[in-house]
Amino acid sequence: MATVTLDTISKGYGRKHVLQDFSLEIRDGECFTLLGPSGCGKSVVLRMLAGFENPDDGAISIGGRQVSGRGVRSIPPEERSIGVVFQEYAVWPHMTVFENVAYPLKMQKCLQSELERRTRSVLDLVGMAALETRLPSQLSGGQQQRVALARALVSKPLVMLLDEPISNLDANLREEMRFEIRELQKETGVTILYVTHDQEVALAIADRIGVMDDRGTLRQVGTPREIYDDPVDSFVFRFMGIANFLPAVRTGRGVCLEGCDPPLESRLCDGFDTASENGPVMAGFRPFEVDMRRSGSGIQALVKRVALLGAMVDYRLEVGGSEIRIQQDTALALRSGGIYREGDHCCLVFEKLRWFDRETVESERDRQ
C-alpha cells in the first residue's frame, strides 16, 4: 500500500496556530490511530492528508509522492488515491446500497463489468452483499457505515482516512464496528489513519497510536501497550484512562506517600529519583493497580463512596488527605469478604507506581 509522511507541518487559521512543526510517519500497511482531545488538530491533519486543506509550511507525502507543501503543486483529493470515511455516514439517500458503493467507479468511467465485479466483491467483504438493493433509509446505522466503508474501499485506495466513523453508533455497534474495521484492514492491507478521541477504540484497533495534546503537540507515538503501560509523561497517562495521583516524598526511612505510613516497597520506587530531579513528585497509578485488603500491612485508606457498576465496584477512597478511585471485580470482591461500605477502613497494597513531576501534574489538572 503506502507510507504516509508529514514533515514539519504547520497550519493556522488567522492568529490561531493549530499545528507547529508537526511530524509523523505512518508505516505501509499499518492501522495508525491519531488520538487526542477535541480541538487538538487531529482532524486538521486528516483534512490536509485528504487534500481538503493545504499546510502553511512543511510537506506531505503519500507512497513516496509529495502531494502538498514546499514547492509543489497541491495534488487534488481525487488524484491522491485515498478513501475517506467521516463521522456522518454521508451515503446518498436516493441511491441503493449497490449504487452508493459503485459511485466512485462510475465517476472513474470504469467498464460496467469491472464496476459490478469490484462493487460486489467489496460488498461481500463488508457483509452487505445481501442488501445491495436496499435504500439507506432501510438500513441501520451500522449498516450505513459499512456502506460508507465499502464505498471508500472500492476504488482500491493506497490510504484510508477515518474520521471518528463509529462515534454516532450505540455502544454495542461501536464495539462490533471497531473489530470489523480492524479485520478489514488485515484483509485488504490498506494503510489506515484513524482519527478519534476515544481511547478504547484506539487501543482496540491500532498497530500504533499517536497521542496529541490540546496544543497540537504529538506527545507520544507507540504501540497500544507502550502508550498505556509506559506513558512518557503525565498528560499521556491521564488521557489514556482514569488516573490517580498521590504526592510522595523521600524520608530517612524511604519513599513515603504524604500523610501515610509505612514507606513504600522498594520495588515500587524505580523512577522516583529521576522524577524528583526538579522537585516534588507524584505517584501515578490506575484504579485496578491496587489491592484492597481488610487487614494487614499497607497504606491505610477510608472508603468515602461505593458504586456498584455490574461486573465492577468503583470506590472513592481518602488516602493521606487526597482522594483516589479504585476499581475491583465484583465477583472477586464478593469472594474476598464482600463489598466495602462507606465509612469502612482498608489497607492498600500497590502493584505498580509511575513517577511524575508534581508541578506538571498539578498544572495539567488546573487546565482541565
C-alpha positions in Angstrom: 0.0 0.0 0.0 1.7 3.3 1.1 3.7 5.1 3.7 2.4 8.4 4.8 4.8 11.2 5.9 4.1 14.6 7.4 7.3 16.6 7.6 7.4 19.6 10.0 3.8 20.6 9.1 2.5 24.0 10.3 -1.2 25.1 10.0 -3.0 28.1 11.4 -6.3 30.0 11.0 -5.8 33.7 11.4 -3.8 34.2 14.6 -4.5 30.7 15.9 -1.7 28.2 15.3 -3.2 24.7 15.3 -0.1 22.8 14.3 3.5 23.8 14.5 6.4 21.8 13.1 4.3 18.6 13.3 6.0 15.5 12.0 4.6 12.0 11.7 5.2 8.8 9.7 2.6 6.2 9.2 4.0 2.9 8.0 3.0 1.0 5.0 0.0 -1.2 5.7 -0.5 -0.3 9.4 -3.5 0.9 11.2 -2.4 4.1 12.9 -4.7 5.9 15.3 -4.3 9.7 16.0 -5.8 10.2 19.4 -6.4 13.5 21.3 -8.9 15.8 22.9 -11.4 17.8 20.8 -9.9 20.8 19.1 -6.3 19.4 19.2 -5.9 19.5 15.4 -6.2 15.8 14.6 -9.0 16.3 12.1 -6.9 19.1 10.5 -4.2 16.5 9.9 -6.7 14.3 8.2 -8.1 17.0 6.0 -4.6 18.1 4.9 -3.8 14.5 4.0 -7.1 14.2 2.1 -6.3 17.4 0.2 -9.2 19.4 1.5 -6.8 21.9 3.1 -3.1 22.7 2.5 -0.4 23.2 5.1 1.1 26.6 5.6 4.5 25.1 5.8 6.1 21.6 5.6 5.5 18.7 3.2 3.1 15.8 2.9 3.9 12.6 1.0 1.8 9.5 0.3 3.5 6.4 -1.1 6.8 8.4 -1.6 5.0 11.1 -3.7 4.8 14.6 -2.3 1.2 15.7 -2.6 1.4 19.2 -1.0 3.7 21.6 0.7 7.1 23.1 0.0 7.5 24.0 -3.7 5.0 21.6 -5.3 1.5 22.0 -6.7 -1.0 20.6 -4.3 -2.4 17.3 -5.8 -6.3 17.4 -5.7 -8.1 14.9 -3.5 -9.3 12.7 -6.4 -5.7 12.2 -7.5 -4.3 11.1 -4.1 -5.6 7.5 -4.1 -7.3 7.9 -0.8 -10.6 6.8 0.7 -12.3 8.9 3.3 -15.0 7.9 5.8 -16.5 10.6 8.0 -18.4 10.6 11.3 -21.6 11.2 9.4 -22.4 8.2 7.1 -22.7 10.5 4.1 -24.5 7.9 2.0 -26.8 9.2 -0.7 -30.4 8.6 0.3 -31.8 8.2 -3.2 -29.3 5.5 -4.2 -29.3 1.9 -3.3 -26.5 0.2 -1.4 -25.0 -1.0 -4.7 -25.3 2.4 -6.4 -23.7 4.2 -3.4 -20.7 1.8 -3.4 -20.3 1.8 -7.2 -20.4 5.6 -7.4 -16.6 6.2 -7.3 -16.1 3.6 -10.1 -18.8 5.3 -12.1 -17.0 8.6 -11.8 -13.8 6.9 -13.0 -15.8 5.7 -16.1 -14.9 2.1 -15.1 -16.2 -0.6 -17.5 -19.6 -1.9 -16.4 -18.4 -5.5 -15.9 -15.4 -4.3 -13.8 -17.7 -2.0 -11.9 -20.1 -4.8 -11.0 -17.3 -7.2 -10.1 -15.5 -4.8 -7.8 -18.6 -3.5 -6.2 -20.0 -6.9 -5.4 -16.6 -8.0 -4.1 -16.3 -5.2 -1.6 -19.9 -5.5 -0.6 -19.2 -9.1 0.2 -16.1 -8.0 2.2 -18.2 -5.7 4.5 -21.0 -8.2 4.8 -23.6 -6.2 2.8 -23.9 -8.3 -0.3 -27.4 -9.5 0.6 -28.6 -5.9 1.0 -27.4 -4.3 -2.2 -30.9 -3.3 -3.5 -31.9 -1.5 -0.3 -32.0 2.2 0.2 -30.2 3.8 3.2 -33.5 4.5 4.9 -33.9 0.7 5.2 -30.6 0.2 6.9 -29.4 0.5 10.5 -26.7 3.0 11.4 -24.1 0.2 11.5 -25.1 -1.0 8.0 -24.9 2.6 6.6 -21.4 2.9 8.0 -20.5 -0.4 6.3 -21.7 1.1 3.0 -19.5 4.2 3.6 -16.5 1.9 4.3 -17.2 -0.2 1.2 -17.5 3.0 -1.0 -14.1 4.2 0.3 -12.5 0.8 -0.4 -14.0 0.1 -3.8 -11.5 2.2 -5.7 -8.6 0.4 -4.1 -7.0 3.4 -2.3 -3.5 3.5 -1.0 -4.7 5.0 2.2 -7.9 5.1 4.2 -8.7 8.1 6.3 -11.3 7.5 9.0 -12.6 10.5 11.0 -14.4 9.1 14.1 -16.6 6.9 11.8 -18.3 5.0 14.6 -18.9 7.7 17.2 -22.6 8.1 16.2 -23.4 4.4 16.8 -24.7 2.9 20.0 -22.3 1.2 22.4 -22.8 -2.4 21.1 -22.5 -1.3 17.4 -19.4 0.7 18.2 -17.7 -2.3 19.7 -18.8 -4.5 16.8 -17.6 -2.0 14.1 -14.2 -1.3 15.6 -13.4 -5.0 15.3 -14.8 -5.1 11.8 -12.6 -2.2 10.7 -9.6 -4.0 12.1 -10.5 -7.1 10.2 -11.0 -5.2 7.0 -7.6 -3.6 7.4 -6.0 -7.0 7.9 -7.7 -8.5 4.8 -7.0 -5.6 2.5 -3.6 -4.5 3.8 -4.6 -0.8 3.2 -2.8 1.8 5.3 -5.3 3.4 7.7 -5.2 6.7 9.6 -8.0 6.6 12.2 -8.7 9.9 14.0 -10.6 9.7 17.3 -10.8 11.0 20.9 -12.0 7.6 22.1 -9.2 5.8 24.0 -10.9 2.4 23.9 -11.3 2.4 20.1 -7.6 3.5 19.7 -6.4 0.7 22.0 -8.6 -1.9 20.2 -7.8 -1.3 16.6 -4.3 0.4 16.3 -1.0 -1.1 15.4 0.4 2.2 16.8 -1.1 5.3 18.4 -0.1 8.9 18.4 -1.3 10.9 21.3 -1.8 14.7 20.8 -2.3 17.3 23.5 -4.7 20.3 23.3 -1.9 22.4 21.8 -1.4 20.3 18.8 1.8 18.7 20.0 2.4 15.0 19.4 3.3 13.8 22.9 4.0 10.1 22.3 3.9 7.5 19.5 3.9 3.8 20.3 2.1 0.5 20.4 -1.1 0.4 22.4 0.7 -1.4 25.2 3.6 1.1 25.2 1.1 4.1 25.3 -1.0 2.6 28.1 1.6 0.9 30.3 4.6 3.2 29.7 3.4 6.8 29.1 6.2 9.3 28.5 4.5 11.9 30.7 1.5 12.6 33.0 -0.6 14.0 30.1 -0.5 10.7 28.2 -1.1 8.8 31.5 -4.1 10.9 32.4 -5.5 10.9 28.8 -5.4 7.2 28.4 -7.9 6.4 31.2 -8.7 7.0 34.9 -5.5 8.2 36.6 -4.8 8.5 40.3 -2.0 10.8 41.6 -0.7 10.9 45.2 2.1 13.2 46.4 5.2 11.4 47.7 8.5 12.4 49.5 11.7 10.7 50.4 12.4 10.4 54.1 15.1 8.8 56.2 13.0 5.6 56.1 12.5 5.6 52.3 9.8 6.9 49.9 6.5 7.7 51.6 3.2 8.9 50.3 2.5 12.2 52.0 0.5 11.7 55.2 0.8 7.9 55.0 2.7 5.2 56.8 4.7 2.9 56.2 7.3 3.6 53.4 6.6 2.1 50.0 8.2 -1.1 49.0 11.5 -0.6 47.1 10.1 -2.4 44.1 7.6 0.4 43.6 10.2 3.2 43.7 12.1 2.8 40.4 12.0 6.1 38.7 11.3 8.2 41.8 14.8 9.8 41.9 14.5 10.7 38.1 11.1 12.3 38.6 12.3 14.2 41.7 15.2 15.9 40.0 13.1 19.1 39.5 11.4 19.0 42.9 8.3 17.3 44.4 6.9 14.1 42.9 3.6 12.5 42.2 2.9 8.7 42.3 0.6 7.7 39.5 -1.5 4.5 39.2 -4.6 3.1 37.6 -7.7 2.1 39.6 -7.1 -1.6 39.2 -3.4 -1.5 40.1 -4.1 -1.6 43.8 -5.2 -4.4 46.1 -7.7 -3.6 48.8 -7.4 -5.6 52.0 -9.4 -5.6 55.2 -6.3 -6.1 57.4 -2.5 -6.5 57.3 0.3 -4.1 56.3 -0.2 -1.4 53.7 -1.3 2.1 53.2 -4.4 3.0 55.3 -7.5 4.3 53.4 -11.1 5.3 54.2 -13.9 4.4 51.9 -15.8 7.5 51.0 -18.1 6.3 48.2 -19.2 3.0 46.7 -20.8 2.5 43.3 -21.7 -1.0 42.1 -21.3 -1.0 38.3 -22.4 -4.5 37.5 -19.2 -6.5 36.9 -17.2 -3.9 38.7 -17.2 -2.0 42.0 -16.0 1.6 41.9 -14.7 3.0 45.2 -13.6 6.6 46.1 -11.1 6.4 48.9 -9.4 9.0 51.1 -5.6 8.4 51.4 -3.4 10.8 53.4 -5.7 13.8 52.7 -6.2 13.0 49.0 -9.0 11.2 47.2 -8.4 8.3 44.7 -10.5 5.9 42.7 -10.1 2.1 43.0 -12.0 -0.5 40.9 -12.5 -4.1 41.9 -14.0 -7.0 40.1 -17.4 -7.6 41.8 -17.1 -11.4 41.8 -13.6 -11.1 43.4 -14.9 -8.6 46.0 -17.7 -11.0 47.0 -15.3 -13.9 47.3 -12.8 -11.9 49.4 -15.0 -10.7 52.2 -17.7 -8.7 50.4 -18.1 -5.3 49.0 -16.9 -2.5 51.3 -19.3 0.1 52.7 -19.0 3.8 53.1 -17.0 4.5 56.2 -15.1 1.3 56.2 -11.3 1.3 56.5 -9.0 -0.8 54.4 -5.3 -1.4 53.6 -3.9 -0.7 50.1 -1.1 -2.7 48.5 0.1 -1.2 45.3 1.0 -3.4 42.3 2.7 -0.7 40.2 3.5 3.0 40.5 4.7 5.5 37.9 6.5 8.7 38.9 5.8 12.2 37.6 6.8 15.8 38.3 4.2 17.2 40.8 4.2 20.7 39.4 3.4 19.4 35.9 0.6 17.2 37.2 -1.0 20.0 39.2 -0.7 22.4 36.3 -2.4 20.0 33.9 -5.1 19.4 36.4 -5.8 23.1 36.7 -6.1 23.4 32.9 -8.8 20.7 32.7 
